[in-house]
Amino acid sequence: WYQRRVRELQTFQHYFKQINLSWTMSDAFNKAAEEVKGLKASPTDDEKLALYANFKQVTVGDCNTSRPGMMDFAGKAKWDAWNSRKGVSKEDAEAAYIKLVEELKARIGMA
């Protein structure tokens, strides 16, 4: 699911560049989003959820969808993580995302 979200980011970044709206995300955030794809190993599930939640908070804002159904365990975990960031500003979510990526780079290393 994480790689699918990264591909979505790439699509959105391409779209924003085409219509000159890349200002919506900071350069440091964009760099961190690229760097996270080059980690030597996969982050833990909790780290992936934190990355996902902060990414969604930066790119979409507060959670705006209903909670997935009872049998969608991964969807519920992702929704809960994102919803837990409700009310966090874009700038604070960006800072948390960048900090986590830097911590992962230091702990896991880059490929």
N, CA and C atoms as an extended XYZ file, in Angstrom:
333
Properties=species:S:1:pos:R:3:atomname:S:1:resname:S:1:resid:I:1 pbc="F F F"
N         0.822       -1.194        0.000 N   TRP     1
C         0.000        0.000        0.000 CA  TRP     1
C         0.859        1.247        0.000 C   TRP     1
N         2.002        1.156        0.669 N   TYR     2
C         2.868        2.322        0.769 CA  TYR     2
C         3.424        2.717       -0.596 C   TYR     2
N         3.875        1.723       -1.357 N   GLN     3
C         4.423        2.022       -2.674 CA  GLN     3
C         3.361        2.620       -3.583 C   GLN     3
N         2.119        2.175       -3.428 N   ARG     4
C         1.028        2.743       -4.211 CA  ARG     4
C         0.854        4.217       -3.868 C   ARG     4
N         0.970        4.560       -2.582 N   ARG     5
C         0.845        5.960       -2.161 CA  ARG     5
C         2.000        6.795       -2.700 C   ARG     5
N         3.185        6.221       -2.739 N   VAL     6
C         4.334        6.939       -3.285 CA  VAL     6
C         4.111        7.216       -4.767 C   VAL     6
N         3.577        6.225       -5.496 N   ARG     7
C         3.281        6.436       -6.916 CA  ARG     7
C         2.231        7.531       -7.086 C   ARG     7
N         1.239        7.576       -6.170 N   GLU     8
C         0.244        8.637       -6.237 CA  GLU     8
C         0.904        9.996       -6.048 C   GLU     8
N         1.855       10.068       -5.115 N   LEU     9
C         2.578       11.318       -4.895 CA  LEU     9
C         3.299       11.734       -6.158 C   LEU     9
N         3.957       10.780       -6.805 N   GLN    10
C         4.678       11.106       -8.025 CA  GLN    10
C         3.722       11.639       -9.082 C   GLN    10
N         2.554       11.049       -9.195 N   THR    11
C         1.561       11.506      -10.156 CA  THR    11
C         1.115       12.917       -9.821 C   THR    11
N         0.825       13.169       -8.523 N   PHE    12
C         0.399       14.500       -8.124 CA  PHE    12
C         1.502       15.529       -8.337 C   PHE    12
N         2.751       15.158       -8.009 N   GLN    13
C         3.850       16.088       -8.212 CA  GLN    13
C         3.997       16.425       -9.692 C   GLN    13
N         3.888       15.416      -10.552 N   HIS    14
C         3.970       15.651      -11.988 CA  HIS    14
C         2.857       16.597      -12.418 C   HIS    14
N         1.652       16.360      -11.932 N   TYR    15
C         0.516       17.208      -12.276 CA  TYR    15
C         0.749       18.633      -11.799 C   TYR    15
N         1.188       18.791      -10.542 N   PHE    16
C         1.428       20.125      -10.020 CA  PHE    16
C         2.495       20.854      -10.820 C   PHE    16
N         3.535       20.146      -11.238 N   LYS    17
C         4.584       20.773      -12.025 CA  LYS    17
C         4.036       21.224      -13.377 C   LYS    17
N         3.153       20.410      -13.939 N   GLN    18
C         2.596       20.767      -15.240 CA  GLN    18
C         1.777       22.047      -15.160 C   GLN    18
N         1.049       22.236      -14.068 N   ILE    19
C         0.206       23.429      -13.957 CA  ILE    19
C         0.820       24.483      -13.046 C   ILE    19
N         2.136       24.278      -12.731 N   ASN    20
C         2.902       25.262      -11.966 CA  ASN    20
C         2.326       25.514      -10.578 C   ASN    20
N         1.958       24.440       -9.875 N   LEU    21
C         1.461       24.572       -8.515 CA  LEU    21
C         2.376       23.872       -7.522 C   LEU    21
N         3.626       23.687       -7.876 N   SER    22
C         4.539       22.966       -6.991 CA  SER    22
C         4.757       23.703       -5.673 C   SER    22
N         4.343       24.944       -5.575 N   TRP    23
C         4.484       25.715       -4.350 CA  TRP    23
C         3.643       25.154       -3.222 C   TRP    23
N         2.725       24.255       -3.510 N   THR    24
C         1.836       23.740       -2.474 CA  THR    24
C         2.573       22.865       -1.470 C   THR    24
N         3.727       22.332       -1.832 N   MET    25
C         4.528       21.537       -0.914 CA  MET    25
C         5.950       22.084       -0.932 C   MET    25
N         6.598       22.092        0.227 N   SER    26
C         7.954       22.640        0.288 CA  SER    26
C         8.945       21.736       -0.436 C   SER    26
N        10.055       22.317       -0.820 N   ASP    27
C        11.111       21.550       -1.477 CA  ASP    27
C        11.667       20.477       -0.545 C   ASP    27
N        11.786       20.799        0.739 N   ALA    28
C        12.300       19.830        1.708 CA  ALA    28
C        11.354       18.634        1.831 C   ALA    28
N        10.053       18.895        1.795 N   PHE    29
C         9.068       17.811        1.862 CA  PHE    29
C         9.154       16.946        0.612 C   PHE    29
N         9.232       17.585       -0.545 N   ASN    30
C         9.342       16.835       -1.798 CA  ASN    30
C        10.606       15.979       -1.811 C   ASN    30
N        11.706       16.541       -1.314 N   LYS    31
C        12.965       15.804       -1.248 CA  LYS    31
C        12.827       14.602       -0.317 C   LYS    31
N        12.207       14.798        0.848 N   ALA    32
C        12.015       13.697        1.805 CA  ALA    32
C        11.130       12.610        1.208 C   ALA    32
N        10.100       13.012        0.467 N   ALA    33
C         9.203       12.039       -0.161 CA  ALA    33
C         9.942       11.204       -1.203 C   ALA    33
N        10.916       11.792       -1.861 N   GLU    34
C        11.733       11.048       -2.822 CA  GLU    34
C        12.725       10.150       -2.092 C   GLU    34
N        13.353       10.688       -1.057 N   GLU    35
C        14.384        9.942       -0.339 CA  GLU    35
C        13.839        8.700        0.354 C   GLU    35
N        12.619        8.768        0.832 N   VAL    36
C        12.055        7.627        1.562 CA  VAL    36
C        11.948        6.396        0.665 C   VAL    36
N        11.892        6.608       -0.634 N   LYS    37
C        11.833        5.482       -1.570 CA  LYS    37
C        13.171        4.780       -1.708 C   LYS    37
N        14.261        5.439       -1.269 N   GLY    38
C        15.591        4.878       -1.432 CA  GLY    38
C        16.175        4.267       -0.172 C   GLY    38
N        15.345        3.975        0.811 N   LEU    39
C        15.842        3.360        2.036 CA  LEU    39
C        16.311        1.937        1.759 C   LEU    39
N        17.339        1.494        2.494 N   LYS    40
C        17.875        0.139        2.322 CA  LYS    40
C        16.847       -0.933        2.656 C   LYS    40
N        16.058       -0.687        3.692 N   ALA    41
C        15.058       -1.660        4.140 CA  ALA    41
C        13.742       -0.931        4.371 C   ALA    41
N        12.713       -1.712        4.498 N   SER    42
C        11.389       -1.150        4.713 CA  SER    42
C        11.228       -0.706        6.169 C   SER    42
N        10.617        0.466        6.384 N   PRO    43
C        10.346        0.886        7.761 CA  PRO    43
C         9.346       -0.059        8.429 C   PRO    43
N         9.218        0.044        9.738 N   THR    44
C         8.234       -0.764       10.461 CA  THR    44
C         6.830       -0.318       10.065 C   THR    44
N         5.851       -1.128       10.398 N   ASP    45
C         4.465       -0.771       10.078 CA  ASP    45
C         4.070        0.549       10.745 C   ASP    45
N         4.466        0.735       12.007 N   ASP    46
C         4.143        1.981       12.701 CA  ASP    46
C         4.793        3.176       12.021 C   ASP    46
N         6.018        3.012       11.556 N   GLU    47
C         6.699        4.094       10.850 CA  GLU    47
C         6.020        4.386        9.518 C   GLU    47
N         5.602        3.338        8.828 N   LYS    48
C         4.881        3.536        7.562 CA  LYS    48
C         3.575        4.293        7.800 C   LYS    48
N         2.880        3.936        8.878 N   LEU    49
C         1.627        4.625        9.187 CA  LEU    49
C         1.874        6.091        9.526 C   LEU    49
N         2.951        6.372       10.250 N   ALA    50
C         3.281        7.762       10.574 CA  ALA    50
C         3.621        8.541        9.314 C   ALA    50
N         4.389        7.923        8.412 N   LEU    51
C         4.698        8.573        7.138 CA  LEU    51
C         3.420        8.846        6.356 C   LEU    51
N         2.568        7.833        6.276 N   TYR    52
C         1.311        7.961        5.544 CA  TYR    52
C         0.447        9.085        6.125 C   TYR    52
N         0.292        9.082        7.457 N   ALA    53
C        -0.575       10.065        8.107 CA  ALA    53
C        -0.077       11.483        7.857 C   ALA    53
N         1.214       11.685        8.017 N   ASN    54
C         1.761       13.026        7.795 CA  ASN    54
C         1.697       13.412        6.325 C   ASN    54
N         1.963       12.457        5.443 N   PHE    55
C         1.875       12.730        4.008 CA  PHE    55
C         0.463       13.184        3.628 C   PHE    55
N        -0.535       12.444        4.100 N   LYS    56
C        -1.926       12.801        3.791 CA  LYS    56
C        -2.309       14.148        4.399 C   LYS    56
N        -1.819       14.414        5.613 N   GLN    57
C        -2.140       15.680        6.264 CA  GLN    57
C        -1.550       16.845        5.478 C   GLN    57
N        -0.368       16.653        4.913 N   VAL    58
C         0.263       17.706        4.115 CA  VAL    58
C        -0.454       17.877        2.784 C   VAL    58
N        -0.726       16.770        2.106 N   THR    59
C        -1.239       16.857        0.734 CA  THR    59
C        -2.749       17.036        0.641 C   THR    59
N        -3.493       16.550        1.636 N   VAL    60
C        -4.954       16.631        1.585 CA  VAL    60
C        -5.511       17.529        2.684 C   VAL    60
N        -4.918       17.435        3.867 N   GLY    61
C        -5.457       18.148        5.025 CA  GLY    61
C        -6.127       17.156        5.950 C   GLY    61
N        -7.054       17.636        6.761 N   ASP    62
C        -7.746       16.754        7.698 CA  ASP    62
C        -8.466       15.630        6.971 C   ASP    62
N        -8.538       14.499        7.642 N   CYS    63
C        -9.200       13.315        7.089 CA  CYS    63
C       -10.615       13.676        6.660 C   CYS    63
N       -10.946       13.375        5.409 N   ASN    64
C       -12.238       13.783        4.856 CA  ASN    64
C       -13.027       12.609        4.293 C   ASN    64
N       -12.696       11.400        4.732 N   THR    65
C       -13.397       10.215        4.260 CA  THR    65
C       -13.955        9.454        5.452 C   THR    65
N       -14.909        8.585        5.183 N   SER    66
C       -15.448        7.764        6.264 CA  SER    66
C       -14.510        6.592        6.535 C   SER    66
N       -14.579        6.059        7.752 N   ARG    67
C       -13.695        4.962        8.160 CA  ARG    67
C       -14.048        3.711        7.358 C   ARG    67
N       -13.031        3.003        6.856 N   PRO    68
C       -13.281        1.784        6.080 CA  PRO    68
C       -14.022        0.719        6.898 C   PRO    68
N       -14.536       -0.256        6.176 N   GLY    69
C       -15.331       -1.312        6.788 CA  GLY    69
C       -14.555       -2.212        7.728 C   GLY    69
N       -15.306       -3.042        8.404 N   MET    70
C       -14.797       -3.892        9.469 CA  MET    70
C       -13.681       -4.827        9.010 C   MET    70
N       -13.733       -5.330        7.804 N   MET    71
C       -12.757       -6.311        7.340 CA  MET    71
C       -11.541       -5.692        6.639 C   MET    71
N       -11.554       -4.405        6.450 N   ASP    72
C       -10.430       -3.722        5.805 CA  ASP    72
C        -9.451       -3.258        6.879 C   ASP    72
N        -8.646       -4.182        7.370 N   PHE    73
C        -7.752       -3.896        8.486 CA  PHE    73
C        -6.688       -2.861        8.127 C   PHE    73
N        -6.086       -3.010        6.969 N   ALA    74
C        -5.060       -2.054        6.548 CA  ALA    74
C        -5.678       -0.676        6.325 C   ALA    74
N        -6.819       -0.640        5.687 N   GLY    75
C        -7.507        0.628        5.438 CA  GLY    75
C        -7.881        1.334        6.733 C   GLY    75
N        -8.348        0.553        7.716 N   LYS    76
C        -8.702        1.147        9.007 CA  LYS    76
C        -7.468        1.688        9.721 C   LYS    76
N        -6.370        0.950        9.659 N   ALA    77
C        -5.134        1.407       10.316 CA  ALA    77
C        -4.655        2.711        9.677 C   ALA    77
N        -4.699        2.783        8.356 N   LYS    78
C        -4.281        3.994        7.660 CA  LYS    78
C        -5.224        5.157        7.985 C   LYS    78
N        -6.529        4.877        7.994 N   TRP    79
C        -7.509        5.916        8.297 CA  TRP    79
C        -7.310        6.424        9.722 C   TRP    79
N        -7.126        5.510       10.670 N   ASP    80
C        -6.922        5.899       12.071 CA  ASP    80
C        -5.669        6.754       12.217 C   ASP    80
N        -4.594        6.368       11.522 N   ALA    81
C        -3.349        7.131       11.593 CA  ALA    81
C        -3.564        8.539       11.046 C   ALA    81
N        -4.202        8.639        9.892 N   TRP    82
C        -4.443        9.951        9.287 CA  TRP    82
C        -5.382       10.776       10.162 C   TRP    82
N        -6.446       10.166       10.639 N   ASN    83
C        -7.418       10.884       11.455 CA  ASN    83
C        -6.799       11.375       12.762 C   ASN    83
N        -5.782       10.675       13.252 N   SER    84
C        -5.112       11.095       14.486 CA  SER    84
C        -4.352       12.406       14.292 C   SER    84
N        -4.097       12.789       13.071 N   ARG    85
C        -3.385       14.029       12.753 CA  ARG    85
C        -4.351       15.197       12.520 C   ARG    85
N        -5.646       14.953       12.707 N   LYS    86
C        -6.659       15.984       12.477 CA  LYS    86
C        -6.316       17.254       13.266 C   LYS    86
N        -6.359       18.382       12.591 N   GLY    87
C        -6.085       19.662       13.227 CA  GLY    87
C        -4.626       20.074       13.175 C   GLY    87
N        -3.736       19.175       12.746 N   VAL    88
C        -2.316       19.505       12.641 CA  VAL    88
C        -2.115       20.341       11.375 C   VAL    88
N        -1.369       21.410       11.497 N   SER    89
C        -1.157       22.284       10.343 CA  SER    89
C        -0.301       21.588        9.297 C   SER    89
N        -0.403       22.078        8.073 N   LYS    90
C         0.404       21.541        6.974 CA  LYS    90
C         1.884       21.659        7.309 C   LYS    90
N         2.284       22.788        7.859 N   GLU    91
C         3.692       23.023        8.183 CA  GLU    91
C         4.194       22.047        9.245 C   GLU    91
N         3.378       21.810       10.278 N   ASP    92
C         3.777       20.879       11.337 CA  ASP    92
C         3.834       19.442       10.820 C   ASP    92
N         2.890       19.071        9.954 N   ALA    93
C         2.894       17.728        9.366 CA  ALA    93
C         4.111       17.554        8.455 C   ALA    93
N         4.445       18.590        7.690 N   GLU    94
C         5.646       18.542        6.844 CA  GLU    94
C         6.886       18.334        7.695 C   GLU    94
N         6.993       19.100        8.786 N   ALA    95
C         8.157       19.006        9.666 CA  ALA    95
C         8.259       17.606       10.276 C   ALA    95
N         7.126       17.040       10.693 N   ALA    96
C         7.126       15.696       11.282 CA  ALA    96
C         7.528       14.657       10.242 C   ALA    96
N         7.040       14.802        9.014 N   TYR    97
C         7.373       13.877        7.938 CA  TYR    97
C         8.874       13.926        7.641 C   TYR    97
N         9.397       15.125        7.488 N   ILE    98
C        10.815       15.302        7.171 CA  ILE    98
C        11.682       14.747        8.298 C   ILE    98
N        11.299       15.030        9.542 N   LYS    99
C        12.066       14.533       10.692 CA  LYS    99
C        12.088       13.012       10.707 C   LYS    99
N        10.937       12.384       10.459 N   LEU   100
C        10.875       10.924       10.457 CA  LEU   100
C        11.727       10.343        9.329 C   LEU   100
N        11.689       10.944        8.171 N   VAL   101
C        12.512       10.457        7.058 CA  VAL   101
C        13.993       10.569        7.420 C   VAL   101
N        14.390       11.661        8.032 N   GLU   102
C        15.790       11.825        8.436 CA  GLU   102
C        16.180       10.766        9.467 C   GLU   102
N        15.295       10.476       10.412 N   GLU   103
C        15.564        9.436       11.408 CA  GLU   103
C        15.689        8.063       10.740 C   GLU   103
N        14.825        7.797        9.784 N   LEU   104
C        14.878        6.506        9.068 CA  LEU   104
C        16.154        6.397        8.252 C   LEU   104
N        16.556        7.470        7.609 N   LYS   105
C        17.800        7.458        6.840 CA  LYS   105
C        18.981        7.162        7.744 C   LYS   105
N        18.986        7.741        8.939 N   ALA   106
C        20.090        7.521        9.875 CA  ALA   106
C        20.092        6.092       10.417 C   ALA   106
N        18.901        5.559       10.680 N   ARG   107
C        18.806        4.215       11.264 CA  ARG   107
C        18.927        3.105       10.249 C   ARG   107
N        18.224        3.258        9.123 N   ILE   108
C        18.165        2.195        8.106 CA  ILE   108
C        19.253        2.378        7.051 C   ILE   108
N        19.487        3.625        6.672 N   GLY   109
C        20.453        3.909        5.604 CA  GLY   109
C        19.788        3.957        4.242 C   GLY   109
N        20.525        4.511        3.307 N   MET   110
C        20.038        4.626        1.937 CA  MET   110
C        20.639        3.516        1.080 C   MET   110
N        19.850        3.084        0.097 N   ALA   111
C        20.312        2.009       -0.804 CA  ALA   111
C        21.361        2.521       -1.756 C   ALA   111
